[in-house]
């Protein structure tokens, strides 16, 4: 059921702005309220229905102690993805999706282990035995691995669910999730294929305010489930 406050919040966050009609994916047509000056306007009431369904699922996941992998590498999403994941102690990918992060997780885990080992050695001063040039190369390797795997350093197994901002942008990640039978929850605009996501939320996926609005709702839903306050 729609609430006035939530509707006002969504309008204020610019959730209703879709892309141009020429970019529209046919699967999103039912969520388009109208088209103005060639730009699709999303039906917020229908978006809220999708959001509530996704939030119910997130609350249940939290109550079961499930791990959600947050993915969002577009500039508008990076900071919010990191902040949300860290606040929930969940893994994330905010810079670049490394192919095989899910489908070849054992190999990715080896690289994460190597990164953690190098960090530990550096903190203990054990890298001083190498030449200056060798240490420089090690530092560069660590910087690259940190950029790619920082958000995954705390996990020991594949996550249970993926939450993604713009599944079209993160197609490789979503494809891997489907191969691993991981449910996908996603914020997606009118240019995306709804069939690629198990719990789609049709909304503006290209603005900081819209993305922030949804991730705040996700945090609330997860914390509610974690506290055992399931409906």
Secondary structure, DSSP 8 states (H G I E B T S, - for coil): ---HHHHHHHHHHTTTEEEEGGG--GGGGGGEEEEETTEEEE-HHHHHHHHHHHHHHHHHHHHTT--EEEE--STTTHHHHHHHHHHHT--EE-S---TTTTTTHHHHHHHHHHHHHHHHHHHTTGGGGS-HHHHHHHHHHHHHHHHHHGGGTT-SS--SEEEEE-TTTTHHHHHHHHHTT-EEEEEE-TTS-GGG-SEEEES--S-HHHHHHHHHHHHHHHHHHHTT---
